Each structure stands twice: as structure tokens, then as C-alpha cells.
Amino acid sequence: PKRMVPFSFPLSKCALWDPVPMGDVIGAHITYYRNPKLSLVEKTLRLAYRHAKQNEKKSFSCFLLGTLAVDEDGEGITLTIDRFDPGREV
């Protein structure tokens, strides 16, 4: 609740909707209505670990890629991370 901020959109000359707030404030956090689960493929974790050990820098950038799916019962979501991308040094 302390970190939640209202949505804001860039200023424009023509508005497609009335910007005046209507109704009660609701939370839009992903865990507010769903039970999240994280699934990580072991091979992906091992690749990331090997890359981190071989990297000479203390911190580096990389990407973990995956899919987000709603469970069959509609009560939860599952984030499956199955790919590792070390990125580019640009």
C-alpha cells in the first residue's frame, strides 16, 4: 500500500476519456487477487550460475525469460522461467 501509486498517462492535446477519477480506489498488484508460483528450469539456473562465475565483474546484466500463465482453476498464476540470455556488453 505504501508503494502503490496511481496510474498516470502522458499529457496530450486530445483525451479519449474523461480523466476525472470515478469510484473507489482498487489495488492492481498481481498478488492482490492471485496466488503466484515461480517455476525455474534447472538448466536455466545452471547456465546463469556458470555465466556469473565466469564473469570478471562483480555485477552484470542478463535476462531470464519465461511465460506467465493463469492456473486452470483461475485462482493462481505461474511464472515459468525457462531461458537465460546473457545479453550484450554494449
ZADO-1210 file (C-alpha; in nm, 4 decimals, padded with zeros to 6 digits):
<atoms>
<atom x="00.0000" y="00.0000" z="00.0000" code="PRO" pos="1"/>
<atom x="00.2800" y="00.2499" z="00.0716" code="LYS" pos="2"/>
<atom x="00.4487" y="00.1841" z="-00.2625" code="ARG" pos="3"/>
<atom x="00.1324" y="00.1900" z="-00.4725" code="MET" pos="4"/>
<atom x="00.0954" y="00.4966" z="-00.6908" code="VAL" pos="5"/>
<atom x="-00.1946" y="00.5961" z="-00.9156" code="PRO" pos="6"/>
<atom x="-00.1700" y="00.5366" z="-01.2892" code="PHE" pos="7"/>
<atom x="-00.0609" y="00.8389" z="-01.4886" code="SER" pos="8"/>
<atom x="-00.0580" y="00.8927" z="-01.8604" code="PHE" pos="9"/>
<atom x="00.1419" y="01.1405" z="-02.0691" code="PRO" pos="10"/>
<atom x="-00.0212" y="01.4733" z="-02.1470" code="LEU" pos="11"/>
<atom x="-00.1865" y="01.5004" z="-02.4862" code="SER" pos="12"/>
<atom x="-00.3882" y="01.7570" z="-02.6774" code="LYS" pos="13"/>
<atom x="-00.6840" y="01.5227" z="-02.7211" code="CYS" pos="14"/>
<atom x="-00.8150" y="01.2933" z="-02.4475" code="ALA" pos="15"/>
<atom x="-01.0019" y="00.9752" z="-02.5369" code="LEU" pos="16"/>
<atom x="-01.1650" y="00.9517" z="-02.1921" code="TRP" pos="17"/>
<atom x="-01.2624" y="01.1709" z="-01.9012" code="ASP" pos="18"/>
<atom x="-00.9555" y="01.1831" z="-01.6706" code="PRO" pos="19"/>
<atom x="-01.1607" y="01.2597" z="-01.3572" code="VAL" pos="20"/>
<atom x="-01.1337" y="00.9678" z="-01.1079" code="PRO" pos="21"/>
<atom x="-01.4582" y="00.7757" z="-01.0517" code="MET" pos="22"/>
<atom x="-01.5390" y="00.5181" z="-00.7842" code="GLY" pos="23"/>
<atom x="-01.3290" y="00.3656" z="-00.5106" code="ASP" pos="24"/>
<atom x="-00.9561" y="00.3009" z="-00.5314" code="VAL" pos="25"/>
<atom x="-00.8644" y="-00.0607" z="-00.6059" code="ILE" pos="26"/>
<atom x="-00.5325" y="-00.2429" z="-00.5882" code="GLY" pos="27"/>
<atom x="-00.3763" y="-00.3570" z="-00.9142" code="ALA" pos="28"/>
<atom x="-00.0932" y="-00.5638" z="-00.7667" code="HIS" pos="29"/>
<atom x="-00.0512" y="-00.9096" z="-00.9185" code="ILE" pos="30"/>
<atom x="-00.0739" y="-01.0842" z="-00.5793" code="THR" pos="31"/>
<atom x="-00.3864" y="-00.8978" z="-00.4722" code="TYR" pos="32"/>
<atom x="-00.6240" y="-01.1410" z="-00.6449" code="TYR" pos="33"/>
<atom x="-00.3972" y="-01.4327" z="-00.7393" code="ARG" pos="34"/>
<atom x="-00.1627" y="-01.6798" z="-00.5684" code="ASN" pos="35"/>
<atom x="00.1719" y="-01.6542" z="-00.7550" code="PRO" pos="36"/>
<atom x="00.4041" y="-01.9517" z="-00.8146" code="LYS" pos="37"/>
<atom x="00.7549" y="-01.9420" z="-00.9601" code="LEU" pos="38"/>
<atom x="00.8924" y="-02.2334" z="-01.1604" code="SER" pos="39"/>
<atom x="01.2566" y="-02.2266" z="-01.2695" code="LEU" pos="40"/>
<atom x="01.4096" y="-02.4831" z="-01.5049" code="VAL" pos="41"/>
<atom x="01.7302" y="-02.6287" z="-01.3538" code="GLU" pos="42"/>
<atom x="01.9253" y="-02.5981" z="-01.6800" code="LYS" pos="43"/>
<atom x="01.8480" y="-02.2254" z="-01.6926" code="THR" pos="44"/>
<atom x="01.9661" y="-02.1764" z="-01.3355" code="LEU" pos="45"/>
<atom x="02.2884" y="-02.3679" z="-01.4053" code="ARG" pos="46"/>
<atom x="02.3602" y="-02.1564" z="-01.7171" code="LEU" pos="47"/>
<atom x="02.3080" y="-01.8341" z="-01.5213" code="ALA" pos="48"/>
<atom x="02.5287" y="-01.9600" z="-01.2369" code="TYR" pos="49"/>
<atom x="02.8080" y="-02.0617" z="-01.4776" code="ARG" pos="50"/>
<atom x="02.7892" y="-01.7256" z="-01.6531" code="HIS" pos="51"/>
<atom x="02.8089" y="-01.5408" z="-01.3201" code="ALA" pos="52"/>
<atom x="03.1144" y="-01.7411" z="-01.2115" code="LYS" pos="53"/>
<atom x="03.2939" y="-01.6769" z="-01.5423" code="GLN" pos="54"/>
<atom x="03.2162" y="-01.3052" z="-01.5412" code="ASN" pos="55"/>
<atom x="03.5036" y="-01.0949" z="-01.4052" code="GLU" pos="56"/>
<atom x="03.2781" y="-00.8097" z="-01.2944" code="LYS" pos="57"/>
<atom x="03.1091" y="-00.8130" z="-00.9545" code="LYS" pos="58"/>
<atom x="02.7740" y="-00.7218" z="-01.1102" code="SER" pos="59"/>
<atom x="02.6499" y="-00.7918" z="-01.4598" code="PHE" pos="60"/>
<atom x="02.3276" y="-00.7736" z="-01.6601" code="SER" pos="61"/>
<atom x="02.1356" y="-01.0680" z="-01.8005" code="CYS" pos="62"/>
<atom x="01.7816" y="-01.1706" z="-01.8907" code="PHE" pos="63"/>
<atom x="01.5728" y="-01.4554" z="-01.7562" code="LEU" pos="64"/>
<atom x="01.2879" y="-01.5246" z="-01.9985" code="LEU" pos="65"/>
<atom x="00.9747" y="-01.7253" z="-01.9483" code="GLY" pos="66"/>
<atom x="00.5981" y="-01.7407" z="-01.9619" code="THR" pos="67"/>
<atom x="00.3206" y="-01.6229" z="-01.7339" code="LEU" pos="68"/>
<atom x="00.0058" y="-01.8365" z="-01.7205" code="ALA" pos="69"/>
<atom x="-00.3170" y="-01.8372" z="-01.5215" code="VAL" pos="70"/>
<atom x="-00.3848" y="-02.1707" z="-01.3490" code="ASP" pos="71"/>
<atom x="-00.6776" y="-02.3842" z="-01.4666" code="GLU" pos="72"/>
<atom x="-00.8806" y="-02.3070" z="-01.1561" code="ASP" pos="73"/>
<atom x="-00.8310" y="-01.9324" z="-01.2123" code="GLY" pos="74"/>
<atom x="-00.7043" y="-01.8835" z="-00.8576" code="GLU" pos="75"/>
<atom x="-00.3314" y="-01.8626" z="-00.9221" code="GLY" pos="76"/>
<atom x="-00.0668" y="-01.7627" z="-01.1728" code="ILE" pos="77"/>
<atom x="00.2538" y="-01.9449" z="-01.2591" code="THR" pos="78"/>
<atom x="00.5705" y="-01.7750" z="-01.3854" code="LEU" pos="79"/>
<atom x="00.7862" y="-02.0364" z="-01.5610" code="THR" pos="80"/>
<atom x="01.1419" y="-01.9208" z="-01.6298" code="ILE" pos="81"/>
<atom x="01.2987" y="-02.1455" z="-01.8915" code="ASP" pos="82"/>
<atom x="01.5530" y="-01.9395" z="-02.0847" code="ARG" pos="83"/>
<atom x="01.8708" y="-01.7494" z="-01.9995" code="PHE" pos="84"/>
<atom x="02.0150" y="-01.4697" z="-02.2131" code="ASP" pos="85"/>
<atom x="02.3472" y="-01.3190" z="-02.1009" code="PRO" pos="86"/>
<atom x="02.2787" y="-01.0032" z="-02.3017" code="GLY" pos="87"/>
<atom x="02.5363" y="-00.7909" z="-02.4774" code="ARG" pos="88"/>
<atom x="02.8193" y="-00.5784" z="-02.3440" code="GLU" pos="89"/>
<atom x="02.7170" y="-00.2631" z="-02.5356" code="VAL" pos="90"/>
</atoms>
